[in-house]
Amino acid sequence: MIAKAVAATKAPPFPFHEYRNKRFDLPVIDIPISLPVYRMQNFRTFSDQAEYISKENLAIDFFQAAQEIETVQQIQHEMLVKLAERGKTESLTPIIDVLKRERQREPLLITASGVVVNGNRRLAAMRELYASPSGEFLDFSHIDCAVLPSDANPKDVLDIEARLQAKQETRLDYDWVGDAELMKAMVEQHKGTAEVSKLLNRGEKEIRNTIQALAEADIYLNEWVKSPRKYSLVTDDGWQLFKDLPKQLENKELGLQQASRAIAWTLFENPDKLGGGRLYNYNAAFGKLASDVMDRVTEKLGIAVGEPNVDQEEDFEVDFGEFSEATDYTAVIDLLRDPKSKSDVIDAVVEAAQTAIEIDKGQKSGKAALKAVGQAHAKLMAVDVTRAAADTHAPMLKQLESVEQLARVLIAKLKAHKQGE
């Protein structure tokens, strides 16, 4: 039917830019509103589709594999109607209200087989209005559609969506998860970020970071909340956290990465405990200060943690940071997962994060040095060399000699500072 309509069309062509890097003027046809098919690889509804699949325990390709099935089209319709009623942002008029007032202003973009490439939400809104009991919108019985050439393939369609999404006003239509999934699909299709950067008019670094953010969100949903693909938990407030998290995990060994994630996720889930502060201000708590935060938690709650791995043959300088980074914090993470102990551990994590950041900012710098010395002293007081294994004596002696040397240097500096007062 569409092919015949294209052949018979007398309507002026619709200018569409950059189909396969060329400019095309597309034929516009007038067809029944029931004819077009919603496109299921729709990144505006990606989050809603994923959550529906998770809730109903369906196959991951449920929507795309059943694109022509009426019941699946109806599910997609309901998702699109909600988007059309909500609008792009709270400050812009919902699409359905624009259509009520101005009717259809430009054609939908469809493939030669009738799949909607651009205008899925508008189609859903027009169908809702056409079916309304008032009978006020019967003029939506037929709609205008610009038709892509018959040789347009899925790769072409994805590139077209990318070009359309590159427009700033169009970007507002996507939640960040859908935006990330589009980037991920484009990178896979073009085997890298260079071409995608041009198509989306976005930097390669931004593209990589956005895809990494989605990967971190999936780790959170899969491993922490045990709700795979329930993106509603992260779409509204999660973008900043999951965008920042990959950078905060750089150069950390696996155990500390997991600890950093646990800190970040705990703060994310408990914004009411942050004293009105933005989560962004706590980046250091799960970044460079993560081991400090976890050490404070274990000390406050008296949690025993795994010992660091020490290379007995290595001649090394004293570096308490290396010890803390190698520590196994699984015991803390397990307590955060346990509903019985979770509440107390959450409070300890938040308090430790706030303290570590305050000290790092210098808000408590006057007492920070004394506290650090006190903590080192307490750790050394707890050492029982009589229980140490014989094969640890030599490396332990080297460490203690280094501690002694460092202590003498600090004592000399402190005395010199007092004399200058």
C-alpha atoms as one frame of an Amber mdcrd trajectory, in Angstrom:
protein
   0.000   0.000   0.000   2.791   2.414   0.903   4.630   1.706  -2.352   1.461
   2.471  -4.347   0.879   5.643  -2.349   4.446   6.771  -3.011   4.031   6.134
  -6.740   0.773   8.066  -6.827   1.751  10.946  -4.567   1.350  14.481  -5.813
   2.345  16.167  -2.576   5.466  18.347  -2.514   8.587  16.486  -1.355   9.819
  16.780   2.225  13.462  17.901   2.602  15.419  15.429   4.707  19.132  15.916
   5.249  21.992  13.435   5.113  20.558  10.068   4.229  23.735   8.079   3.598
  25.633  11.371   3.705  23.553  12.785   0.849  20.643  15.192   0.802  17.320
  13.630  -0.156  13.905  15.128  -0.818  11.476  12.463   0.321   7.981  11.777
  -1.057   5.143  12.620   1.324   2.056  10.400   1.374  -1.318  10.550   3.118
  -2.152   7.200   4.768  -4.620   5.837   7.352  -3.471   6.446  10.912  -3.771
   2.725  11.668  -1.165   1.777   9.071   2.230   2.884  10.480   4.077   0.562
  12.859   5.911   1.751  15.974   9.644   1.105  15.788  10.723  -1.075  18.695
  14.402  -0.138  18.662  13.302   3.130  20.157  15.836   4.697  22.495  13.288
   7.111  23.961  11.407   4.140  25.393  14.457   1.948  26.044  14.245   2.339
  29.828  10.506   1.606  29.891  10.910  -1.427  27.639  13.762  -2.804  29.763
  11.769  -2.397  32.948   8.719  -4.078  31.419  10.855  -7.006  30.269  12.355
  -7.330  33.748   8.991  -7.100  35.504   7.332  -9.677  33.253  10.416 -11.929
  33.083  10.505 -11.803  29.283  13.270 -12.357  26.760  15.573  -9.381  26.280
  14.581  -9.105  22.606  10.853  -9.299  23.401   9.984  -5.979  21.760  12.250
  -6.073  18.723  11.465  -9.720  17.928   7.709  -9.035  17.986   7.550  -5.642
  16.313   4.599  -6.547  14.067   2.485  -8.204  16.782  -0.546  -6.148  17.762
  -0.342  -6.780  21.517   3.311  -5.670  21.577   2.457  -2.601  19.501  -0.214
  -1.743  22.092   2.282  -1.978  24.952   4.625   0.311  23.045   1.729   2.660
  22.320   0.980   3.065  26.014   4.623   3.892  26.747   4.706   6.469  23.949
   1.463   8.103  25.062   2.933   8.698  28.511   5.936  10.396  26.906   3.699
  12.489  24.664   1.630  13.606  27.636   4.688  14.404  29.728   6.443  16.492
  27.120  10.178  16.932  26.645  10.785  18.840  29.846   8.620  20.323  32.539
   9.033  23.768  30.961   7.803  22.709  27.489   4.271  21.968  26.369   3.500
  18.239  26.003   3.316  16.999  22.414  -0.291  15.924  22.749  -1.315  19.472
  23.723   0.509  20.914  20.712  -1.311  18.484  18.430  -4.664  19.434  19.971
  -4.006  23.059  19.154  -2.063  22.949  15.900  -2.773  19.483  14.461   0.016
  17.776  12.466   2.615  20.334  11.451   5.151  18.086   9.694   5.093  14.530
   8.370   6.258  11.495  10.260   9.330   9.774   8.852   8.708   6.114   7.994
  10.443   3.294   6.166   9.045   1.869   2.931   7.487  -0.912   5.023   5.694
   1.562   7.295   7.927   1.492  10.398   8.122   4.897  12.065  11.701   6.200
  12.235  10.875   9.637  13.616   7.546  10.663  15.149   6.565   7.637  17.249
   5.317   9.832  20.113   3.389  12.084  17.739   1.736   9.058  16.166   0.737
   7.717  19.589  -0.685  11.108  20.574  -2.649  11.471  17.308  -4.085   7.969
  17.726  -5.218   8.817  21.254  -6.851  12.031  20.063  -8.494  10.346  17.069
 -10.033   7.709  19.361 -11.260  10.230  21.938 -15.053  10.162  22.566 -15.461
  13.838  21.729 -15.047  13.194  18.003 -13.162  16.475  17.803 -10.087  15.002
  16.134 -11.500  12.880  13.325  -9.213  14.721  10.922  -6.443  12.508  12.281
  -7.960   9.552  10.409  -5.214  10.075   7.847  -1.717  11.434   8.492   1.196
  12.704   6.417   4.334  10.572   6.246   7.672  11.132   4.497   8.959   7.799
   3.166  12.571   6.691   3.117  13.912   4.906   0.029  13.089   1.191  -0.141
  16.758   0.226   0.238  17.087   1.873   3.677  18.358  -0.794   6.096  18.530
  -0.958   9.941  22.016   0.572   9.897  20.710   3.530   7.887  17.790   3.963
  10.276  20.097   3.991  13.293  22.332   6.601  11.669  19.293   8.723  10.848
  18.154   8.621  14.466  21.670   9.597  15.530  21.630  12.621  13.231  18.223
  13.661  14.486  19.292  13.138  18.102  22.354  15.336  17.532  20.054  18.374
  17.450  20.071  20.014  20.880  16.287  20.279  21.084  15.929  16.585  20.221
  18.397  15.471  22.893  15.925  16.646  25.516  13.589  13.841  24.456  15.870
  11.105  25.765  16.497  10.090  29.348  20.207   9.539  29.961  19.880   5.741
  29.838  18.279   5.855  26.384  20.917   8.335  25.278  23.658   5.977  26.488
  22.076   2.954  24.817  21.905   4.839  21.507  25.595   5.696  21.810  26.425
   2.083  22.660  24.540   0.785  19.612  26.204   3.374  17.379  29.696   2.535
  18.643  29.075  -1.165  18.032  27.757  -0.427  14.552  30.636   1.868  13.572
  33.274  -0.105  15.525  34.573   2.897  17.421  33.763   6.393  18.632  35.290
   8.521  15.863  32.413   8.321  13.358  29.799   8.352  16.125  31.293  11.577
  17.447  30.656  13.208  14.075  27.130  11.839  13.730  26.050  12.839  17.227
  28.083  16.046  17.395  29.423  14.881  20.753  33.019  14.453  21.906  34.552
  10.975  21.871  35.421  11.274  25.559  31.803  12.138  26.385  30.578   9.152
  24.387  32.944   6.742  26.146  32.056   8.165  29.559  28.317   7.917  28.883
  28.627   4.259  27.868  30.729   3.589  30.985  28.049   5.300  33.089  25.451
   2.891  31.719  27.743  -0.048  32.531  28.070   1.207  36.128  24.304   1.611
  36.389  23.883  -1.982  35.246  26.362  -3.173  37.899  24.361  -1.282  40.536
  21.033  -2.723  39.382  22.330  -6.270  38.911  24.580  -6.658  41.944  23.323
  -4.216  44.560  19.557  -3.865  44.276  19.059  -7.185  42.453  16.712  -5.558
  39.932  18.321  -5.918  36.506  17.261  -3.314  33.940  14.953  -1.480  36.348
  16.233   1.828  35.026  13.559   3.901  36.742  15.776   3.641  39.838  18.568
   5.553  38.112  17.064   7.662  35.322  15.923  10.635  37.412  18.743  11.248
  39.881  21.424   8.779  38.854  23.044  10.470  35.873  25.544  12.581  37.798
  26.658   9.696  40.036  27.089   7.077  37.334  28.783   9.599  35.054  31.304
  10.477  37.761  31.862   6.963  39.106  34.156   5.552  36.350  36.712   8.311
  36.926  36.653   7.724  40.691  37.427   4.021  40.127  40.473   4.617  37.934
  43.759   3.031  39.065  42.144   1.222  41.996  42.644  -2.475  42.575  39.491
  -4.602  42.366  38.768  -4.765  46.094  38.907  -1.012  46.556  36.803  -0.510
  43.419  34.077  -2.578  45.042  34.422  -0.590  48.259  34.194   2.672  46.307
  31.031   1.481  44.600  29.506   0.479  47.939  30.211   3.960  49.343  28.793
   5.656  46.235  25.667   3.495  46.158  25.062   4.012  49.872  25.264   7.799
  49.539  23.079   7.701  46.410  20.345   5.767  48.206  20.378   8.000  51.278
  20.304  11.638  50.102  18.281  12.636  53.169  21.292  11.839  55.365  23.649
  14.176  53.498  22.498  17.287  55.314  21.135  18.911  52.191  24.436  18.535
  50.353  24.589  17.395  46.731  25.931  13.923  46.033  28.380  15.501  43.590
  30.166  17.079  46.575  30.884  13.582  47.903  32.842  12.363  44.862  36.091
  12.321  46.837  34.499  10.021  49.427  34.239   7.219  46.886  37.247   8.447
  44.924  40.615   9.336  46.412  39.329   9.078  50.009  37.574   5.715  49.648
  40.105   3.735  51.704  40.056   6.437  54.399  36.251   6.274  54.550  36.210
   2.492  54.832  38.932   2.506  57.489  36.877   4.925  59.571  33.815   2.687
  59.197  35.669  -0.457  60.261  37.230   1.363  63.210  33.922   2.839  64.375
  32.017  -0.440  64.122  34.873  -2.703  65.176  34.698  -4.722  61.957  37.581
  -7.078  61.228  38.816  -6.758  57.651  41.135  -8.845  55.515  44.864  -8.285
  55.822  46.821  -6.712  52.951  49.055  -8.866  50.817  52.724  -8.039  51.471
  55.512  -9.137  49.155  58.082 -10.512  51.581  60.987 -10.004  49.211  60.144
  -6.425  48.296  62.141  -3.607  49.873  59.570  -0.847  50.185  59.040   2.473
  51.859  56.299   3.037  54.400  53.020   3.963  52.726  49.916   3.485  54.818
  47.843   4.233  51.713  49.083   1.079  50.014  48.059  -0.972  53.036  44.530
   0.460  53.032  44.117   0.039  49.282  44.994  -3.651  49.514  42.621  -4.270
  52.415  39.636  -6.517  51.796  36.458  -4.646  52.778  34.069  -7.475  51.955
  32.919  -7.640  55.592  31.676  -4.035  55.459  29.997  -4.540  52.101  28.248
  -7.680  53.354  26.883  -5.770  56.355  25.551  -3.088  54.015  23.679  -5.799
  52.130  22.195  -7.309  55.298  18.832  -5.710  56.219  19.483  -6.398  59.907
  22.749  -4.446  60.089  22.326  -2.095  57.145  20.959   0.902  59.024  23.885
   1.272  61.439  26.470   0.747  58.697  24.807   3.332  56.460  25.056   5.925
  59.237  28.713   5.015  59.755  29.477   5.329  56.026  27.784   8.736  55.755
  29.553  10.024  58.875  32.915   8.680  57.676  32.428  10.245  54.243  31.579
  13.625  55.721  34.540  13.521  58.123  37.014  12.444  55.464  35.884  15.224
  53.123  35.969  17.879  55.843  39.522  16.921  56.769  40.557  16.799  53.122
  39.171  20.288  52.581  41.103  21.562  55.563  38.012  22.310  57.629  39.552
  20.222  60.397  43.171  20.648  59.319  44.230  21.918  62.739  43.591  18.511
  64.292  44.032  16.318  61.216  47.764  15.756  61.773  47.236  14.806  65.421
  44.439  12.408  64.460  46.596  10.758  61.786  49.458  10.292  64.262  47.023
   8.909  66.815  45.632   6.408  64.338  49.131   5.252  63.361  50.037   4.922
  67.046  46.905   2.882  67.763  47.649   0.526  64.896  51.216  -0.030  66.078
  50.051  -0.563  69.663  47.807  -3.356  68.431  50.702  -5.247  66.832  51.771
  -8.427  68.683  55.088  -9.474  67.178  55.132 -12.658  69.258  52.236 -13.987
  67.222  53.744 -13.018  63.863  54.727 -15.827  61.523  58.480 -16.318  61.229
  58.500 -15.579  57.503  57.025 -12.078  58.172  59.763 -11.015  60.620  62.198
  -9.669  58.017  59.730  -7.493  56.060  58.158  -6.359  59.351  61.567  -5.248
  60.637  62.123  -3.198  57.475  58.730  -1.556  57.910  59.382  -0.694  61.576
  62.818   0.735  60.770  61.176   2.926  58.126  58.498   3.974  60.626  61.210
   4.859  63.138  63.086   6.923  60.562  59.900   8.718  59.486  58.976   9.399
  63.121  62.400  11.006  63.758  61.953  13.262  60.721  58.497  14.349  61.901
  59.768  14.952  65.445  62.585  17.146  64.114  60.151  19.138  61.981  57.766
  19.576  64.900  60.566  20.792  67.247  61.849  23.213  64.626  58.329  24.557
  64.124  57.851  25.082  67.892  61.155  26.927  68.178  60.055  29.265  65.405
  56.765  30.123  67.089
